[in-house]
């Protein structure tokens, strides 16, 4: 584990209650999962934020679009019932 990784793990353990700490890869994952949920179909921004290619982001996180779509459709069905 690199110095940055260790430092981030130490900080997250210290400032997030009951958290054992997590590293920089977890931050990448948080960005890549949370942002598209709040801004559907804006995977280009995620690619820019992660300094990654759009194709890579779509391959890794496009399933979020499906998950959210099903949840929105279920909510729609409940609303019209």
C-alpha positions as CSV (number, residue, x, y, z in Angstrom):
1,X,0.0,0.0,0.0
2,X,1.4,3.4,-1.0
3,X,1.8,6.4,1.2
4,X,-1.3,8.1,-0.3
5,X,-3.3,5.0,0.2
6,X,-2.2,4.6,3.8
7,X,-2.9,8.3,4.5
8,X,-6.5,8.1,3.1
9,X,-7.2,4.9,5.0
10,X,-6.0,6.6,8.2
11,X,-8.1,9.7,7.6
12,X,-11.3,7.7,6.8
13,X,-10.8,5.5,9.8
14,X,-10.4,8.6,12.0
15,X,-13.2,10.7,10.7
16,X,-15.9,8.2,9.7
17,X,-17.5,6.6,12.7
18,X,-17.2,2.9,13.0
19,X,-15.3,2.7,9.7
20,X,-12.2,0.5,9.5
21,X,-10.8,3.0,6.9
22,X,-10.7,2.7,3.1
23,X,-8.3,3.8,0.3
24,X,-8.3,5.8,-2.8
25,X,-9.8,3.1,-5.0
26,X,-12.9,3.2,-2.8
27,X,-13.2,6.9,-3.5
28,X,-13.0,6.2,-7.2
29,X,-15.8,3.7,-6.8
30,X,-17.9,6.2,-4.8
31,X,-17.6,8.8,-7.5
32,X,-18.3,6.3,-10.2
33,X,-21.5,4.9,-8.6
34,X,-23.0,8.0,-6.8
35,X,-22.7,10.6,-9.6
36,X,-24.5,8.6,-12.3
37,X,-27.3,7.8,-9.9
38,X,-27.8,11.5,-9.4
39,X,-27.1,12.5,-13.0
40,X,-28.3,9.6,-15.1
41,X,-26.5,8.9,-18.4
42,X,-23.7,11.4,-17.7
43,X,-21.0,8.8,-17.9
44,X,-18.8,11.2,-19.8
45,X,-18.4,13.3,-16.6
46,X,-17.5,10.2,-14.6
47,X,-14.8,9.4,-17.2
48,X,-13.4,12.8,-16.9
49,X,-13.5,12.8,-13.1
50,X,-11.8,9.4,-13.0
51,X,-9.3,10.3,-15.7
52,X,-10.6,7.2,-17.6
53,X,-11.9,6.4,-21.0
54,X,-15.7,6.6,-21.6
55,X,-15.6,3.0,-22.8
56,X,-14.0,1.8,-19.6
57,X,-16.5,3.6,-17.4
58,X,-19.5,2.2,-19.4
59,X,-18.1,-1.3,-19.2
60,X,-17.7,-1.1,-15.5
61,X,-20.7,1.0,-14.4
62,X,-23.4,0.8,-17.1
63,X,-25.2,-1.7,-15.0
64,X,-26.2,1.2,-12.7
65,X,-28.4,2.5,-15.5
66,X,-30.3,-0.8,-15.6
67,X,-30.6,-0.9,-11.8
68,X,-31.9,2.6,-11.6
69,X,-34.3,2.0,-14.5
70,X,-35.9,-0.9,-12.8
71,X,-36.3,1.0,-9.6
72,X,-37.9,4.0,-11.4
73,X,-40.2,1.7,-13.3
74,X,-41.3,0.0,-10.1
75,X,-42.0,3.3,-8.5
76,X,-44.0,4.3,-11.6
77,X,-46.1,1.2,-11.4
78,X,-46.9,1.8,-7.7
79,X,-47.9,5.4,-8.5
80,X,-50.3,4.4,-11.2
81,X,-51.9,1.5,-9.2
